Amino acid sequence: MIGFSLGGPIGALLGGVIGSRFGSRGRQKSFSSNQQNQAAFFAALFACLAKLAKADGQVSKEEVEVVDRFIKKKFKFDAEQRAFAIEIFNHAKDDSNSYEEYASQLSYLLEANKNALVVFYELLFELAMSDGLLHKNEEDLLRKTTSIFGINQELFNQLRNQFSTSSSNPYTILGVTKDMPFEEIKIIYLRKRKEFHPDTLISKGLPDELLERAKERFIEIQEAYETIKKINLQ
């Protein structure tokens, strides 16, 4: 995999980490196209997480805990995968590539699947808000990311509200307000439902672990809408 044709900062990151772990043995192992894509997606994600975590000058205890929770609970990595993800994170944290470079290559890799980029964006936002505060440098990077990913810029405000208030608030989960007409809320719900529907997010090489996160959000969106619907029927 060290020599696969990905190139760019992600390819260099993968090559450096795999080379340090396996030496010449790593060069002899062959990987399928699907395995290469999955490695690239996760390398990009953990590289962006690392750069974002260090954006305020230091990686906090809370940020480390969030990354570890992603590894153990969201992605359910085995011991070898966990060790690899941690090495990617630590390597990217201090390398010379910028957050924007990693994010741009990830966007290129997933240019045909914007919905998958929304899932990645939510994970990045969750990390940035792990200490309950959004540092200015983190805010700047997250605002830039909507442009880099080519996703709705309003998603920044929706997620900031969501992570700043109770996650059980159905209006916050849907990114709507109580004073909106119910028909308008329904339109937003249907759009979000489509964005996070697992069938929409399935694409060649997208890791199953990210699809699981999409399924979680899909259920949250469904439940939030049903709660709001009941409130409006009363």
C-alpha positions as a printed NumPy array, in Angstrom:
array([[  0.   ,   0.   ,   0.   ],
       [  2.995,   2.301,   0.466],
       [  3.268,   2.6  ,  -3.266],
       [ -0.379,   2.772,  -4.274],
       [ -1.271,   5.559,  -6.644],
       [ -3.211,   7.833,  -4.274],
       [ -0.436,  10.39 ,  -3.93 ],
       [ -0.858,  13.786,  -2.284],
       [ -0.651,  14.402,   1.476],
       [ -2.846,  11.397,   2.315],
       [ -0.72 ,   9.042,   0.219],
       [  2.454,  10.387,   1.856],
       [  0.896,  10.029,   5.308],
       [ -0.141,   6.435,   4.67 ],
       [  3.257,   5.62 ,   3.22 ],
       [  5.114,   7.115,   6.149],
       [  3.052,   5.379,   8.811],
       [  2.945,   2.004,   7.081],
       [  6.652,   2.206,   6.28 ],
       [  7.541,   2.901,   9.901],
       [  5.355,   0.027,  11.116],
       [  6.208,  -2.657,   8.609],
       [  9.438,  -1.644,   6.955],
       [ 10.155,  -3.536,   3.765],
       [  7.469,  -6.114,   4.647],
       [  4.811,  -3.409,   4.195],
       [  5.94 ,  -2.895,   0.623],
       [  5.321,  -6.475,  -0.313],
       [  1.745,  -6.67 ,   0.858],
       [ -0.929,  -6.051,  -1.744],
       [ -4.26 ,  -4.372,  -1.059],
       [ -7.472,  -4.344,  -3.056],
       [ -8.823,  -1.111,  -4.487],
       [-11.588,  -1.151,  -1.866],
       [ -9.067,  -1.575,   0.986],
       [ -6.984,   1.278,  -0.416],
       [-10.057,   3.535,  -0.543],
       [-10.998,   2.697,   3.038],
       [ -7.444,   3.322,   4.238],
       [ -7.457,   6.67 ,   2.431],
       [-10.803,   7.741,   3.915],
       [ -9.749,   6.931,   7.461],
       [ -6.285,   8.441,   7.04 ],
       [ -7.906,  11.654,   5.816],
       [-10.417,  11.675,   8.669],
       [ -7.858,  11.122,  11.422],
       [ -5.455,  13.592,   9.822],
       [ -8.175,  16.272,   9.789],
       [ -9.125,  15.379,  13.369],
       [ -5.475,  15.771,  14.399],
       [ -5.054,  19.151,  12.715],
       [ -8.364,  20.411,  14.099],
       [ -7.505,  19.233,  17.612],
       [ -4.247,  21.173,  17.5  ],
       [ -5.759,  24.292,  15.922],
       [ -6.021,  26.044,  19.306],
       [ -2.362,  25.313,  20.084],
       [ -2.65 ,  22.035,  21.958],
       [ -4.535,  18.755,  21.884],
       [ -6.758,  18.666,  24.977],
       [ -7.612,  15.68 ,  27.146],
       [-11.24 ,  15.952,  26.031],
       [-10.209,  15.825,  22.36 ],
       [ -8.074,  12.744,  22.934],
       [-11.032,  11.088,  24.673],
       [-13.346,  11.906,  21.759],
       [-10.915,  10.449,  19.224],
       [-10.557,   7.34 ,  21.371],
       [-14.355,   7.08 ,  21.592],
       [-14.623,   7.327,  17.818],
       [-12.113,   4.494,  17.483],
       [-13.685,   2.206,  20.079],
       [-17.415,   2.906,  19.857],
       [-18.236,   4.5  ,  16.5  ],
       [-15.832,   2.515,  14.357],
       [-15.318,  -0.507,  16.651],
       [-11.728,  -0.963,  15.468],
       [ -9.815,  -4.044,  16.52 ],
       [ -6.452,  -3.676,  18.281],
       [ -4.415,  -3.442,  15.078],
       [ -6.772,  -0.932,  13.456],
       [ -6.824,   1.138,  16.652],
       [ -3.025,   1.257,  16.773],
       [ -2.928,   2.291,  13.112],
       [ -5.505,   5.08 ,  13.616],
       [ -3.578,   6.437,  16.607],
       [ -0.344,   6.458,  14.583],
       [ -2.08 ,   8.322,  11.753],
       [ -3.425,  10.874,  14.252],
       [ -0.057,  11.389,  15.99 ],
       [  1.876,  11.574,  12.725],
       [ -0.52 ,  14.067,  11.103],
       [ -0.698,  16.21 ,  14.264],
       [  2.912,  17.316,  13.804],
       [  3.58 ,  16.949,  10.083],
       [  4.062,  19.844,   7.649],
       [  0.799,  19.422,   5.75 ],
       [ -2.09 ,  21.736,   6.574],
       [ -5.648,  20.909,   7.583],
       [ -6.825,  22.446,   4.32 ],
       [ -4.589,  20.135,   2.271],
       [ -5.937,  17.008,   3.94 ],
       [ -9.535,  18.246,   3.762],
       [ -9.168,  19.176,   0.087],
       [ -7.887,  15.736,  -0.861],
       [-10.661,  14.065,   1.121],
       [-13.183,  16.245,  -0.724],
       [-11.65 ,  15.182,  -4.03 ],
       [-11.846,  11.503,  -3.094],
       [-15.536,  11.872,  -2.207],
       [-16.561,  14.488,  -4.76 ],
       [-19.297,  12.189,  -6.066],
       [-20.72 ,  11.606,  -2.573],
       [-21.374,  14.903,  -0.795],
       [-23.572,  13.163,   1.761],
       [-20.571,  11.169,   2.96 ],
       [-18.691,  14.443,   3.423],
       [-21.525,  15.683,   5.65 ],
       [-20.935,  12.635,   7.892],
       [-17.224,  13.456,   8.062],
       [-18.052,  17.091,   8.834],
       [-20.257,  16.12 ,  11.773],
       [-17.438,  14.045,  13.269],
       [-15.045,  16.991,  12.943],
       [-17.574,  19.299,  14.617],
       [-18.122,  16.839,  17.461],
       [-14.383,  16.833,  18.167],
       [-14.108,  20.636,  18.08 ],
       [-16.981,  20.987,  20.559],
       [-15.782,  18.221,  22.896],
       [-14.595,  20.708,  25.532],
       [-17.82 ,  22.706,  25.299],
       [-16.109,  25.625,  23.553],
       [-15.406,  26.466,  19.924],
       [-11.992,  28.12 ,  19.672],
       [-11.685,  30.82 ,  17.009],
       [ -9.09 ,  28.802,  15.075],
       [-11.355,  25.752,  15.155],
       [-14.297,  27.882,  14.024],
       [-12.277,  29.274,  11.118],
       [-11.301,  25.79 ,   9.943],
       [-14.837,  24.42 ,  10.264],
       [-16.253,  27.372,   8.319],
       [-13.637,  26.834,   5.604],
       [-14.495,  23.147,   5.485],
       [-18.013,  23.745,   4.198],
       [-16.467,  25.47 ,   1.167],
       [-13.743,  22.85 ,   0.765],
       [-16.304,  20.033,   0.936],
       [-18.824,  21.921,  -1.204],
       [-21.606,  21.419,   1.35 ],
       [-24.267,  23.802,   2.678],
       [-22.582,  26.58 ,   4.677],
       [-25.614,  26.792,   6.965],
       [-24.607,  23.377,   8.31 ],
       [-22.002,  25.161,  10.447],
       [-24.665,  27.1  ,  12.356],
       [-26.94 ,  24.086,  12.644],
       [-24.213,  21.933,  14.168],
       [-22.978,  24.683,  16.475],
       [-26.491,  25.006,  17.864],
       [-26.866,  21.248,  18.096],
       [-23.647,  20.724,  20.048],
       [-24.175,  23.817,  22.21 ],
       [-27.608,  22.77 ,  23.451],
       [-29.279,  19.594,  24.561],
       [-28.836,  16.879,  21.948],
       [-32.322,  15.634,  22.864],
       [-33.972,  18.797,  21.546],
       [-35.822,  17.63 ,  18.395],
       [-35.794,  21.112,  16.832],
       [-32.033,  21.374,  17.271],
       [-31.473,  17.907,  15.799],
       [-33.417,  18.876,  12.658],
       [-31.872,  22.34 ,  12.494],
       [-35.274,  24.068,  12.662],
       [-37.036,  26.419,  15.081],
       [-40.372,  26.186,  16.897],
       [-41.793,  29.18 ,  15.07 ],
       [-41.383,  27.599,  11.618],
       [-44.541,  26.396,   9.851],
       [-44.826,  22.638,  10.156],
       [-44.835,  22.207,   6.352],
       [-41.477,  23.986,   6.178],
       [-40.134,  21.725,   8.942],
       [-41.358,  18.718,   6.978],
       [-39.467,  19.837,   3.867],
       [-36.246,  20.204,   5.882],
       [-36.859,  16.82 ,   7.485],
       [-37.32 ,  15.104,   4.124],
       [-34.099,  16.649,   2.828],
       [-32.12 ,  15.556,   5.881],
       [-33.734,  12.134,   5.784],
       [-32.475,  11.698,   2.234],
       [-29.011,  13.025,   3.1  ],
       [-28.499,  10.492,   5.873],
       [-30.362,   7.54 ,   4.424],
       [-27.842,   4.645,   4.383],
       [-28.817,   3.734,   0.811],
       [-27.868,   7.248,  -0.295],
       [-24.469,   7.008,   1.375],
       [-23.407,   3.631,   0.029],
       [-20.587,   4.106,  -2.448],
       [-17.589,   2.062,  -3.466],
       [-15.001,   1.991,  -0.728],
       [-16.92 ,   3.96 ,   1.914],
       [-16.221,   2.158,   5.204],
       [-19.093,   0.366,   6.9  ],
       [-18.165,   2.188,  10.112],
       [-19.191,   5.517,   8.569],
       [-22.399,   4.01 ,   7.299],
       [-23.17 ,   3.028,  10.897],
       [-22.799,   6.678,  11.929],
       [-25.168,   7.646,   9.121],
       [-27.701,   5.11 ,  10.373],
       [-27.498,   6.641,  13.86 ],
       [-28.165,  10.124,  12.482],
       [-30.965,   8.787,  10.3  ],
       [-32.7  ,   7.364,  13.392],
       [-32.148,  10.608,  15.341],
       [-33.71 ,  12.596,  12.495],
       [-36.68 ,  10.234,  12.244],
       [-37.338,  10.368,  15.99 ],
       [-36.964,  14.164,  16.119],
       [-39.464,  14.617,  13.303],
       [-41.986,  12.259,  14.897],
       [-41.705,  14.188,  18.174],
       [-42.293,  17.524,  16.435],
       [-45.16 ,  16.022,  14.45 ],
       [-46.876,  14.907,  17.666],
       [-46.416,  18.368,  19.183],
       [-48.078,  19.973,  16.137],
       [-50.993,  17.524,  16.232],
       [-51.859,  18.379,  19.822]])
